[in-house]
Amino acid sequence: MTAAWRIVPEGLRLAVRLQPGARRSGVEGLERLADGSLVLKVKVTPPPEEGRANAALLTLLAREWKLPKRDLAIVAGQGARNKTLLLSGEGAALERLLRERYPPPG
């Protein structure tokens, strides 16, 4: 099993699979990809045009986790469905937040 996140010196890196243009926005939870890795599946309503879906992703997650939006950044995959986010802050605390909210798929 490959984890969806890992603690790094700056905070926590998180693998996300984004579905833009969805009917409604929300965090679906952890999902296992064909290669066995885990990602956090997130849906947003804006289309993937001019960075609108990426902006909606960061806004949604900041609101969902009650974190300042400035503490979230897309560090890889800006133009792809699969993205890597950096959550700045204390890594262990961020990991606890994610573990409590998103149990691994059964």
matplotlib code that plots the C-alpha trace (Angstrom):
import matplotlib.pyplot as plt

x = [0.0, 1.4, 0.1, -1.7, 0.5, 3.9, 5.4, 8.1, 10.2, 7.8, 4.6, 2.8, 2.7, -0.6, -1.6, -4.9, -7.1, -9.2, -12.5, -13.3, -16.7, -18.5, -22.2, -21.2, -17.9, -16.7, -14.0, -14.9, -12.2, -9.3, -9.3, -6.9, -5.5, -4.7, -1.0, -2.0, -1.3, -3.8, -5.0, -7.5, -10.4, -11.9, -14.6, -15.1, -17.7, -15.5, -14.1, -10.3, -10.0, -7.6, -6.8, -10.3, -10.5, -7.2, -8.3, -11.5, -9.6, -7.4, -10.4, -12.4, -9.7, -8.7, -12.4, -12.9, -9.8, -10.0, -6.5, -5.4, -5.5, -1.9, -0.8, -1.9, -0.1, -0.1, 3.5, 3.1, 0.4, -1.1, -2.5, -3.3, -6.0, -3.4, -1.7, 0.6, -0.2, 2.0, 0.3, 2.5, 2.7, 3.4, 3.5, 2.3, -0.7, -1.7, -1.3, -3.6, -6.2, -6.2, -6.2, -9.2, -11.2, -10.2, -9.8, -8.1, -10.5, -11.5]
y = [0.0, 3.4, 6.2, 9.2, 11.5, 11.8, 14.1, 16.4, 19.1, 21.9, 20.0, 17.3, 16.2, 14.9, 13.0, 14.2, 13.1, 16.0, 15.7, 19.1, 19.9, 17.8, 18.3, 19.3, 20.0, 17.8, 15.5, 11.9, 10.3, 8.0, 6.0, 3.3, 3.7, 0.8, 0.9, 0.4, 3.9, 5.9, 9.4, 11.8, 12.1, 15.6, 16.9, 20.6, 22.2, 24.6, 23.3, 22.9, 26.2, 29.0, 27.4, 27.7, 24.0, 24.2, 27.4, 25.7, 22.7, 24.8, 26.9, 23.8, 22.0, 25.1, 25.5, 21.8, 21.6, 25.1, 26.0, 29.3, 29.0, 30.3, 27.1, 24.9, 24.8, 22.6, 21.6, 19.1, 18.3, 21.8, 20.7, 17.1, 15.2, 13.7, 16.4, 16.7, 19.3, 20.7, 21.5, 23.9, 23.5, 20.9, 17.5, 15.3, 17.5, 17.6, 13.8, 13.3, 15.6, 13.5, 10.1, 11.1, 12.3, 9.8, 6.1, 3.9, 2.1, -1.4]
z = [0.0, -1.0, 1.3, -0.1, 2.0, 3.6, 6.1, 4.7, 6.4, 5.1, 6.3, 4.4, 0.7, -0.5, -3.6, -5.1, -8.0, -9.1, -11.0, -12.5, -13.9, -11.4, -10.4, -6.9, -5.1, -2.3, -0.9, -1.8, 0.4, -0.3, -3.5, -4.7, -8.2, -10.6, -9.6, -5.9, -4.8, -2.7, -3.6, -2.1, -4.6, -4.8, -7.1, -8.0, -10.2, -12.2, -15.5, -15.9, -17.8, -16.9, -13.5, -12.2, -11.1, -9.3, -7.5, -6.5, -5.2, -2.9, -1.7, -1.0, 0.9, 2.9, 4.0, 4.7, 6.8, 8.4, 7.1, 5.7, 1.9, 1.7, 3.5, 0.5, -2.8, -5.9, -6.4, -9.2, -11.8, -12.3, -15.7, -14.8, -12.9, -10.5, -8.4, -5.5, -2.9, -0.2, 3.1, 5.0, 8.7, 11.4, 9.5, 12.3, 13.1, 9.4, 9.2, 12.2, 10.6, 7.4, 9.2, 11.3, 8.3, 5.6, 6.6, 4.0, 1.6, 2.7]

ax = plt.figure().add_subplot(projection="3d")
ax.plot(x, y, z, "-o")
ax.set_aspect("equal")
plt.show()
